[in-house]
Amino acid sequence: MAEESNMNGEVTDFLDVQNHPFRNEIEQLRICILSSNAALKENIKWNGPNYSFNNEDRITMKIQPPIKQVSLIFHRGVKKQIQPKEKLILNKSKMLVWKENDRAVITFKSLLDIENGKVELADIVAEWLQATKN
């Protein structure tokens, strides 16, 4: 599990003032993502927790507007890039919804969804970071 030191205090402070109905789910996702790779850095981007690897944004948590779900957007950063011909990772997870070959979304609607998907999510995070590390 992620140590408290992996969590960015600014992100925690930001979330504290949000009064988000899915705060427990957000916290579980933070732990799961940060546990998957010690090199991930957490910050705030697009009004939600964001995770960068080698100073490149890779995963952003969509928590606004505060509705009854939390989405993770897997991407290659802010700048539009040439689309790869194939999906960036070969993972066949039914959790992944592909928007483009270099952008996918996973949506969680409950703590149970997160609990049931956390091993699969950790695999997806690892594969995504490997595929986008260049």
Buried (B, 14 or more C-beta within 10 A) or exposed (E): EBEEEBBBEEBBEBBEEBEBEBBEBBBBBBBBBBBBBEEBBBBBEBBBBBBBBEEBBBBBBBBEEBEEBBBBBBBBEEEEEEEEEEBBBEBEBEBBEEEBEBBBBBEBBBEEBBEEBBEBBBBBBBBBBEBBEE
